[in-house]
């Protein structure tokens, strides 16, 4: 069957420009000039015989034809890319984009990446630590490491590591705490973007949440777990330590456990990918390596 297709490179230009609603942004992504993108789009429009974009002085928007065409072009390009990357026997030699929370990236992934790159020198890893929801793999992310409960319908999720929650503090501050009631008199640090923190621990300890109100009012609210750990090491307050994440500070004596109980967190760290992406040798290699690393750690 002879396929009647426009120049394939113009489809790539159209998808990027339509996604960004900007020739300039598409050019930056594709390492071209805006003029090259504009000429490529014009070639596609001439071939189709229809305008795909409305061009204003400082604006760009899709026409109804462009709106209808964009998702089909995107699906077709994705299918072509996946077919190419999933050719049986293809050696892992491409780019692997991984999204991870800053704490996990700093404490777990970056220290171990040299071992992965030594084993797979042909794979180039790009690490994204932005706080954002991504759509695999259309947002350019091949795999994500997420703190959650494994409920990602339609995605392949591999549990990496569970955590135990326990209050920890710098030794000087910990010496002021002899019983749960003393927590009301010291600053309690709270991480804003985690679902299990002081409230979950207080319930396990048999304390009413209001018992911690005074301490929480005194303490800082922080955006990330690693920032809270650093603040606790500096004596700024007590945090709910997530073991084994805080084990290095406990081993060095920078932090100590204040009191029990230890509470097994309902959330865990997971490696999440699109099902189709598992056929990419780069993704398969990274997933197998992560599984082995954390099995060894456990």
Wavefront OBJ file of the C-alpha trace (Angstrom):
o trace
v 0.000 0.000 0.000
v 1.390 3.384 -1.009
v 0.926 5.905 1.801
v 0.196 9.499 0.822
v 2.085 11.405 3.496
v 3.302 14.981 3.883
v 7.032 15.510 4.591
v 7.429 13.764 7.945
v 9.695 16.422 9.439
v 6.944 19.021 8.975
v 4.678 16.901 11.180
v 7.290 17.027 13.932
v 7.460 20.807 13.613
v 3.667 21.096 13.658
v 3.308 18.925 16.780
v 5.870 20.959 18.731
v 4.457 24.314 17.591
v 0.894 23.207 18.331
v 1.824 21.938 21.768
v 3.660 25.127 22.704
v 1.426 27.504 20.723
v 4.686 29.164 19.744
v 7.138 28.848 16.850
v 9.904 30.190 19.091
v 9.358 27.610 21.848
v 9.126 24.821 19.263
v 12.374 26.025 17.707
v 14.139 25.990 21.094
v 12.925 22.456 21.785
v 13.993 21.164 18.369
v 17.253 23.182 18.210
v 16.156 25.088 15.104
v 15.488 28.717 14.284
v 11.936 30.114 14.508
v 12.195 30.893 10.811
v 12.910 27.224 10.010
v 9.884 26.170 12.041
v 7.687 28.755 10.334
v 8.819 27.667 6.864
v 8.241 24.015 7.751
v 4.713 24.733 8.953
v 4.025 26.706 5.769
v 5.202 23.721 3.704
v 2.775 21.456 5.571
v -0.103 23.922 5.152
v 0.618 24.186 1.431
v 0.679 20.404 1.119
v -2.635 20.072 2.990
v -4.236 23.077 1.357
v -5.498 24.393 4.705
v -4.223 26.786 7.388
v -3.277 25.149 10.692
v -2.426 28.312 12.653
v -3.850 31.797 13.052
v -0.863 34.153 13.085
v -1.207 37.452 14.940
v 1.393 40.160 15.525
v 2.412 38.603 18.830
v 0.142 35.588 19.058
v -0.249 32.142 17.564
v -3.258 29.861 17.844
v -4.552 26.751 16.149
v -7.329 26.951 13.594
v -10.221 24.450 13.869
v -8.359 22.299 11.319
v -5.202 22.525 13.418
v -7.100 21.547 16.569
v -8.499 18.477 14.825
v -5.185 17.502 13.250
v -2.862 17.937 16.269
v -3.926 14.971 18.470
v -3.840 12.588 15.491
v -0.369 13.755 14.483
v 0.800 13.430 18.088
v -0.546 9.870 18.329
v 1.067 8.937 15.012
v 4.472 10.351 16.015
v 4.247 8.584 19.369
v 3.448 5.289 17.621
v 6.395 5.728 15.240
v 8.776 6.587 18.073
v 7.608 3.648 20.163
v 7.877 1.244 17.234
v 11.421 2.431 16.564
v 12.513 2.263 20.183
v 10.922 -1.167 20.703
v 12.590 -2.970 17.805
v 13.495 -6.407 19.231
v 17.159 -6.685 20.047
v 17.874 -2.958 19.951
v 20.652 -2.109 22.364
v 19.918 0.527 25.027
v 21.723 3.573 23.675
v 19.339 6.508 23.859
v 18.207 9.222 26.227
v 16.339 8.353 29.423
v 14.368 11.121 31.139
v 13.551 10.482 34.805
v 11.307 12.606 37.024
v 11.921 12.420 40.778
v 11.134 14.409 43.908
v 14.123 16.521 45.023
v 14.585 14.562 48.279
v 14.716 11.203 46.518
v 16.983 12.577 43.809
v 19.460 14.070 46.288
v 19.540 11.248 48.811
v 19.065 8.138 46.721
v 19.226 8.516 42.985
v 22.171 10.857 42.343
v 24.580 8.958 44.666
v 23.735 5.715 42.816
v 23.645 7.033 39.235
v 27.389 6.546 38.653
v 26.873 2.794 39.114
v 24.041 2.821 36.559
v 26.061 4.822 34.047
v 29.056 2.542 34.512
v 26.843 -0.431 33.669
v 25.038 1.359 30.803
v 27.472 3.973 29.415
v 25.459 4.410 26.200
v 22.356 5.660 28.062
v 22.183 9.401 28.718
v 20.105 10.185 31.827
v 18.214 13.475 32.173
v 16.847 14.179 35.662
v 13.773 16.387 36.231
v 13.022 17.408 39.847
v 10.214 19.890 39.146
v 7.028 19.513 41.209
v 4.541 18.788 38.442
v 2.123 16.174 37.209
v 3.413 14.509 34.040
v 1.722 12.495 31.324
v 3.896 9.533 30.354
v 5.565 9.660 27.898
v 4.141 12.665 26.049
v 5.637 15.174 28.462
v 9.088 13.873 27.563
v 9.381 11.831 30.782
v 10.120 8.111 30.506
v 9.936 7.166 34.193
v 8.877 8.867 37.414
v 9.777 8.129 41.028
v 6.823 9.042 43.187
v 5.845 8.942 46.854
v 2.379 7.410 46.937
v 0.273 4.300 47.431
v 0.653 2.693 44.021
v -2.726 3.802 42.695
v -1.818 4.910 39.174
v -4.332 3.217 36.855
v -2.949 2.182 33.497
v 0.691 2.647 34.515
v 3.343 0.123 35.499
v 4.303 0.785 39.142
v 7.222 -0.917 40.917
v 7.488 -0.454 44.703
v 11.015 0.592 45.632
v 11.086 1.478 49.308
v 8.782 1.745 52.317
v 9.397 4.153 55.175
v 8.834 4.301 58.942
v 7.799 7.580 60.558
v 9.300 8.636 63.904
v 9.997 12.045 65.531
v 13.681 13.038 65.334
v 15.621 16.112 66.411
v 19.116 17.453 67.008
v 20.536 16.055 70.280
v 20.367 19.364 72.206
v 16.690 19.838 71.362
v 15.871 16.169 71.934
v 17.229 16.447 75.496
v 14.336 18.820 76.304
v 11.720 16.200 75.409
v 10.894 13.506 77.954
v 7.239 12.780 77.147
v 4.656 13.564 74.434
v 3.413 16.596 76.375
v 6.839 18.230 75.912
v 6.219 18.395 72.154
v 3.859 21.307 72.765
v 6.773 23.392 74.056
v 9.186 22.926 71.142
v 8.936 23.867 67.449
v 7.552 21.100 65.238
v 8.616 21.295 61.601
v 6.016 20.360 58.996
v 6.503 19.428 55.337
v 3.662 20.890 53.302
v 3.663 18.462 50.376
v 3.505 15.120 52.221
v 0.238 13.475 53.249
v 1.630 11.625 56.279
v 3.285 13.765 58.906
v 2.497 14.811 62.469
v -1.234 14.033 62.287
v -0.612 10.401 61.278
v 2.053 9.926 63.957
v -0.081 11.558 66.686
v -2.913 9.163 65.912
v -0.558 6.179 66.212
v 0.792 7.566 69.504
v -2.720 7.953 70.897
v -2.495 11.739 71.010
v -5.284 14.103 69.949
v -4.092 16.222 67.006
v -4.766 19.377 69.055
v -1.978 18.338 71.444
v 0.547 19.322 68.790
v -1.035 22.631 67.789
v 1.262 24.851 69.871
v 4.400 23.130 68.597
v 3.232 23.337 64.978
v 2.517 27.058 65.366
v 6.102 27.590 66.526
v 7.666 25.513 63.761
v 8.482 26.218 60.148
v 6.459 24.911 57.211
v 8.789 23.644 54.491
v 8.313 22.607 50.887
v 10.456 19.463 50.765
v 11.577 16.643 53.053
v 15.299 17.274 52.548
v 14.812 20.916 53.611
v 13.077 19.765 56.796
v 15.915 17.346 57.570
v 18.476 20.124 57.177
v 16.429 22.438 59.401
v 16.182 19.743 62.085
v 19.953 19.130 61.981
v 20.421 22.862 62.621
v 18.235 22.652 65.725
v 15.259 24.535 64.330
v 12.718 21.942 65.459
v 11.512 18.360 65.573
v 10.488 16.614 62.374
v 8.745 13.388 61.560
v 11.776 11.500 60.311
v 11.222 9.094 57.451
v 13.456 6.067 57.918
v 15.583 5.025 56.101
v 15.665 8.491 54.476
v 17.091 10.069 57.668
v 19.335 7.109 58.548
v 22.567 8.936 57.524
v 21.846 11.739 60.027
v 20.920 9.223 62.727
v 24.097 7.216 62.088
v 26.261 10.357 62.308
v 24.556 11.556 65.500
v 23.295 14.769 63.897
v 19.745 13.613 64.674
v 18.358 11.253 67.301
v 14.978 9.604 67.718
v 12.932 11.583 70.239
v 10.340 8.958 71.133
v 8.184 6.220 69.678
v 6.236 4.706 68.264
v 7.613 4.084 64.819
v 4.788 4.134 62.314
v 4.949 2.337 58.967
v 3.973 4.920 56.361
v 1.046 4.088 54.107
v 2.878 5.696 51.201
v 6.078 4.355 49.631
v 8.464 5.273 46.839
v 7.466 3.799 43.484
v 8.990 3.730 40.011
v 6.172 4.587 37.592
v 6.218 4.217 33.804
v 3.788 3.865 30.934
v 3.136 0.213 30.073
v 4.300 0.740 26.483
v 7.552 2.312 27.662
v 8.654 -0.967 29.250
v 9.474 -2.136 25.728
v 12.138 0.552 25.413
v 15.494 -1.024 26.318
v 16.563 2.140 28.159
v 13.486 2.022 30.411
v 13.758 -1.738 30.898
v 17.432 -1.412 31.868
v 16.725 1.374 34.371
v 13.788 -0.498 35.901
v 15.813 -3.693 36.308
v 18.680 -1.757 37.867
v 16.393 0.055 40.316
v 14.763 -3.219 41.318
v 18.176 -4.742 42.026
v 19.452 -1.686 43.915
v 16.523 -1.560 46.288
v 16.329 -5.317 46.753
v 19.965 -5.136 47.869
v 19.207 -2.179 50.146
v 16.291 -3.948 51.825
l 1 2 3 4 5 6 7 8 9 10 11 12 13 14 15 16 17 18 19 20 21 22 23 24 25 26 27 28 29 30 31 32 33 34 35 36 37 38 39 40 41 42 43 44 45 46 47 48 49 50 51 52 53 54 55 56 57 58 59 60 61 62 63 64 65 66 67 68 69 70 71 72 73 74 75 76 77 78 79 80 81 82 83 84 85 86 87 88 89 90 91 92 93 94 95 96 97 98 99 100 101 102 103 104 105 106 107 108 109 110 111 112 113 114 115 116 117 118 119 120 121 122 123 124 125 126 127 128 129 130 131 132 133 134 135 136 137 138 139 140 141 142 143 144 145 146 147 148 149 150 151 152 153 154 155 156 157 158 159 160 161 162 163 164 165 166 167 168 169 170 171 172 173 174 175 176 177 178 179 180 181 182 183 184 185 186 187 188 189 190 191 192 193 194 195 196 197 198 199 200 201 202 203 204 205 206 207 208 209 210 211 212 213 214 215 216 217 218 219 220 221 222 223 224 225 226 227 228 229 230 231 232 233 234 235 236 237 238 239 240 241 242 243 244 245 246 247 248 249 250 251 252 253 254 255 256 257 258 259 260 261 262 263 264 265 266 267 268 269 270 271 272 273 274 275 276 277 278 279 280 281 282 283 284 285 286 287 288 289 290 291 292 293 294 295 296 297 298
